[in-house]
């Protein structure tokens, strides 16, 4: 049993479908009915799913299938009681033997339970190996942006584990300072800064286009100490949900990116290659998902505390919210501003950071904000008087 991904040669409905997950049996043929389910989920049902999530759908379902295969269990194995079903056995193995986080387990269970609902609708099983209970979620953001605080009742599979509200893990200013001082590679430091100072996701930071970088000193209307508005376009880079958005790049960071592009980047370009991304590894390659994660993980080992790309994004969000809330004279709504910079679909996602801030003692929050201000020379004036410009 193995997992593979299609190349451009895989054509479906007249179009190449690279990246489609393939769960293969020992005979190297698609394992059924899992292949049929993925084909329906990702290609047939007409609801567009972000191509960047295809790998996760495939890996989560493959994890369940490979567990069944390793333990000589059948996906439609009969059971007397719900707790004896293979889905519950799979859940308990992850929780008790692997001791995985409930959120991680639930991500995998959502794919597995979705597979069984699909199978039930097609008469492949007589009953589901789990039941449902109604759960009401409060504070939902309506499709109309100005309507918030709505409620929604959803049926939740009882096999799912209870999750508690987890505080987003972020770096203090001292940790950011220490980590940056230990980065010897300019491209790695810029990768770090683009996430912690602009709030970009790892995939966005590592595919940030060279064409977006310019010399801010050559544009007289831009002043040092201000923010530069840059439009991220999915035609130029990888963006979650493929939705364009505007981000604010500090003037000094744009200076650093321009200097790297002019004086250092060309050293690493392989003859005949023309990479579109700003940041390159020492081998002249674009940073991949694994390499960017490894850079931060290795940096964390050097400095003695954990560093992950998502922690840098969390740090940006929490500091920016702190700064905006502490300065009401800045005519920006803090939660909406941060939501738009991070590219969240719902303000509900952004509120996790607000909840974290409200858990901090007032003096602690103020101290943390001042530390970040000193580190990056950030002031309220940076937001209040920044001039917007397009990088193109």
TAMO-V205946 format. One record per residue. N is the residue number from 0. RES is the residue in one letter. PSI is psi as a letter, one per 20 degrees, with the letter a starting at -180 (* if undefined). Layout:
n->N res->RES psi->PSI
n->N res->RES psi->PSI
//
This chain:
n->0 res->X psi->p
n->1 res->X psi->r
n->2 res->X psi->p
n->3 res->X psi->r
n->4 res->X psi->q
n->5 res->X psi->q
n->6 res->X psi->a
n->7 res->X psi->i
n->8 res->X psi->i
n->9 res->X psi->o
n->10 res->X psi->p
n->11 res->X psi->p
n->12 res->X psi->k
n->13 res->X psi->j
n->14 res->X psi->q
n->15 res->X psi->p
n->16 res->X psi->m
n->17 res->X psi->q
n->18 res->X psi->j
n->19 res->X psi->p
n->20 res->X psi->p
n->21 res->X psi->o
n->22 res->X psi->o
n->23 res->X psi->q
n->24 res->X psi->a
n->25 res->X psi->h
n->26 res->X psi->j
n->27 res->X psi->k
n->28 res->X psi->q
n->29 res->X psi->p
n->30 res->X psi->p
n->31 res->X psi->q
n->32 res->X psi->j
n->33 res->X psi->h
n->34 res->X psi->g
n->35 res->X psi->h
n->36 res->X psi->g
n->37 res->X psi->h
n->38 res->X psi->g
n->39 res->X psi->g
n->40 res->X psi->g
n->41 res->X psi->h
n->42 res->X psi->h
n->43 res->X psi->h
n->44 res->X psi->i
n->45 res->X psi->i
n->46 res->X psi->o
n->47 res->X psi->p
n->48 res->X psi->q
n->49 res->X psi->p
n->50 res->X psi->h
n->51 res->X psi->i
n->52 res->X psi->i
n->53 res->X psi->g
n->54 res->X psi->g
n->55 res->X psi->g
n->56 res->X psi->g
n->57 res->X psi->g
n->58 res->X psi->h
n->59 res->X psi->g
n->60 res->X psi->h
n->61 res->X psi->h
n->62 res->X psi->g
n->63 res->X psi->g
n->64 res->X psi->g
n->65 res->X psi->h
n->66 res->X psi->g
n->67 res->X psi->g
n->68 res->X psi->g
n->69 res->X psi->h
n->70 res->X psi->j
n->71 res->X psi->l
n->72 res->X psi->q
n->73 res->X psi->q
n->74 res->X psi->h
n->75 res->X psi->k
n->76 res->X psi->p
n->77 res->X psi->q
n->78 res->X psi->q
n->79 res->X psi->g
n->80 res->X psi->q
n->81 res->X psi->h
n->82 res->X psi->i
n->83 res->X psi->i
n->84 res->X psi->q
n->85 res->X psi->h
n->86 res->X psi->g
n->87 res->X psi->h
n->88 res->X psi->g
n->89 res->X psi->g
n->90 res->X psi->g
n->91 res->X psi->h
n->92 res->X psi->g
n->93 res->X psi->g
n->94 res->X psi->g
n->95 res->X psi->h
n->96 res->X psi->g
n->97 res->X psi->h
n->98 res->X psi->l
n->99 res->X psi->q
n->100 res->X psi->p
n->101 res->X psi->h
n->102 res->X psi->g
n->103 res->X psi->g
n->104 res->X psi->g
n->105 res->X psi->h
n->106 res->X psi->g
n->107 res->X psi->h
n->108 res->X psi->h
n->109 res->X psi->h
n->110 res->X psi->g
n->111 res->X psi->g
n->112 res->X psi->h
n->113 res->X psi->h
n->114 res->X psi->g
n->115 res->X psi->h
n->116 res->X psi->h
n->117 res->X psi->g
n->118 res->X psi->h
n->119 res->X psi->g
n->120 res->X psi->h
n->121 res->X psi->j
n->122 res->X psi->j
n->123 res->X psi->h
n->124 res->X psi->q
n->125 res->X psi->h
n->126 res->X psi->q
n->127 res->X psi->q
n->128 res->X psi->k
n->129 res->X psi->r
n->130 res->X psi->r
n->131 res->X psi->q
n->132 res->X psi->q
n->133 res->X psi->p
n->134 res->X psi->p
n->135 res->X psi->p
n->136 res->X psi->p
n->137 res->X psi->q
n->138 res->X psi->k
n->139 res->X psi->q
n->140 res->X psi->p
n->141 res->X psi->r
n->142 res->X psi->h
n->143 res->X psi->p
n->144 res->X psi->h
n->145 res->X psi->i
n->146 res->X psi->o
n->147 res->X psi->r
n->148 res->X psi->j
n->149 res->X psi->r
n->150 res->X psi->q
n->151 res->X psi->p
n->152 res->X psi->p
n->153 res->X psi->q
n->154 res->X psi->o
n->155 res->X psi->p
n->156 res->X psi->p
n->157 res->X psi->i
n->158 res->X psi->i
n->159 res->X psi->q
n->160 res->X psi->q
n->161 res->X psi->p
n->162 res->X psi->q
n->163 res->X psi->q
n->164 res->X psi->o
n->165 res->X psi->p
n->166 res->X psi->p
n->167 res->X psi->p
n->168 res->X psi->p
n->169 res->X psi->r
n->170 res->X psi->q
n->171 res->X psi->r
n->172 res->X psi->h
n->173 res->X psi->h
n->174 res->X psi->g
n->175 res->X psi->g
n->176 res->X psi->g
n->177 res->X psi->g
n->178 res->X psi->g
n->179 res->X psi->h
n->180 res->X psi->i
n->181 res->X psi->i
n->182 res->X psi->o
n->183 res->X psi->h
n->184 res->X psi->p
n->185 res->X psi->g
n->186 res->X psi->h
n->187 res->X psi->h
n->188 res->X psi->h
n->189 res->X psi->h
n->190 res->X psi->g
n->191 res->X psi->g
n->192 res->X psi->h
n->193 res->X psi->h
n->194 res->X psi->g
n->195 res->X psi->h
n->196 res->X psi->i
n->197 res->X psi->h
n->198 res->X psi->j
n->199 res->X psi->q
n->200 res->X psi->r
n->201 res->X psi->g
n->202 res->X psi->h
n->203 res->X psi->h
n->204 res->X psi->g
n->205 res->X psi->i
n->206 res->X psi->j
n->207 res->X psi->p
n->208 res->X psi->q
n->209 res->X psi->h
n->210 res->X psi->i
n->211 res->X psi->i
n->212 res->X psi->p
n->213 res->X psi->r
n->214 res->X psi->o
n->215 res->X psi->h
n->216 res->X psi->h
n->217 res->X psi->i
n->218 res->X psi->n
n->219 res->X psi->h
n->220 res->X psi->i
n->221 res->X psi->p
n->222 res->X psi->q
n->223 res->X psi->q
n->224 res->X psi->j
n->225 res->X psi->r
n->226 res->X psi->q
n->227 res->X psi->p
n->228 res->X psi->p
n->229 res->X psi->p
n->230 res->X psi->p
n->231 res->X psi->p
n->232 res->X psi->p
n->233 res->X psi->i
n->234 res->X psi->i
n->235 res->X psi->h
n->236 res->X psi->r
n->237 res->X psi->p
n->238 res->X psi->p
n->239 res->X psi->p
n->240 res->X psi->j
n->241 res->X psi->k
n->242 res->X psi->p
n->243 res->X psi->q
n->244 res->X psi->r
n->245 res->X psi->p
n->246 res->X psi->r
n->247 res->X psi->o
n->248 res->X psi->p
n->249 res->X psi->q
n->250 res->X psi->g
n->251 res->X psi->h
n->252 res->X psi->h
n->253 res->X psi->h
n->254 res->X psi->g
n->255 res->X psi->g
n->256 res->X psi->g
n->257 res->X psi->g
n->258 res->X psi->g
n->259 res->X psi->g
n->260 res->X psi->h
n->261 res->X psi->g
n->262 res->X psi->i
n->263 res->X psi->h
n->264 res->X psi->h
n->265 res->X psi->i
n->266 res->X psi->h
n->267 res->X psi->i
n->268 res->X psi->p
n->269 res->X psi->p
n->270 res->X psi->p
n->271 res->X psi->i
n->272 res->X psi->q
n->273 res->X psi->m
n->274 res->X psi->p
n->275 res->X psi->i
n->276 res->X psi->q
n->277 res->X psi->g
n->278 res->X psi->p
n->279 res->X psi->q
n->280 res->X psi->r
n->281 res->X psi->i
n->282 res->X psi->j
n->283 res->X psi->j
n->284 res->X psi->q
n->285 res->X psi->q
n->286 res->X psi->p
n->287 res->X psi->r
n->288 res->X psi->g
n->289 res->X psi->h
n->290 res->X psi->h
n->291 res->X psi->g
n->292 res->X psi->g
n->293 res->X psi->h
n->294 res->X psi->g
n->295 res->X psi->h
n->296 res->X psi->g
n->297 res->X psi->h
n->298 res->X psi->g
n->299 res->X psi->h
n->300 res->X psi->h
n->301 res->X psi->g
n->302 res->X psi->i
n->303 res->X psi->j
n->304 res->X psi->q
n->305 res->X psi->p
n->306 res->X psi->p
n->307 res->X psi->q
n->308 res->X psi->g
n->309 res->X psi->h
n->310 res->X psi->h
n->311 res->X psi->g
n->312 res->X psi->g
n->313 res->X psi->g
n->314 res->X psi->g
n->315 res->X psi->g
n->316 res->X psi->g
n->317 res->X psi->g
n->318 res->X psi->g
n->319 res->X psi->g
n->320 res->X psi->g
n->321 res->X psi->g
n->322 res->X psi->g
n->323 res->X psi->h
n->324 res->X psi->h
n->325 res->X psi->i
n->326 res->X psi->m
n->327 res->X psi->i
n->328 res->X psi->h
n->329 res->X psi->o
n->330 res->X psi->m
n->331 res->X psi->q
n->332 res->X psi->o
n->333 res->X psi->g
n->334 res->X psi->g
n->335 res->X psi->h
n->336 res->X psi->g
n->337 res->X psi->h
n->338 res->X psi->g
n->339 res->X psi->h
n->340 res->X psi->h
n->341 res->X psi->i
n->342 res->X psi->k
n->343 res->X psi->q
n->344 res->X psi->h
n->345 res->X psi->q
n->346 res->X psi->h
n->347 res->X psi->h
n->348 res->X psi->g
n->349 res->X psi->h
n->350 res->X psi->i
n->351 res->X psi->h
n->352 res->X psi->h
n->353 res->X psi->g
n->354 res->X psi->h
n->355 res->X psi->g
n->356 res->X psi->g
n->357 res->X psi->i
n->358 res->X psi->h
n->359 res->X psi->q
n->360 res->X psi->q
n->361 res->X psi->g
n->362 res->X psi->h
n->363 res->X psi->g
n->364 res->X psi->g
n->365 res->X psi->g
n->366 res->X psi->g
n->367 res->X psi->g
n->368 res->X psi->g
n->369 res->X psi->h
n->370 res->X psi->g
n->371 res->X psi->h
n->372 res->X psi->g
n->373 res->X psi->h
n->374 res->X psi->g
n->375 res->X psi->j
n->376 res->X psi->l
n->377 res->X psi->p
n->378 res->X psi->r
n->379 res->X psi->h
n->380 res->X psi->h
n->381 res->X psi->h
n->382 res->X psi->h
n->383 res->X psi->h
n->384 res->X psi->j
n->385 res->X psi->q
n->386 res->X psi->p
n->387 res->X psi->q
n->388 res->X psi->q
n->389 res->X psi->q
n->390 res->X psi->i
n->391 res->X psi->*
//
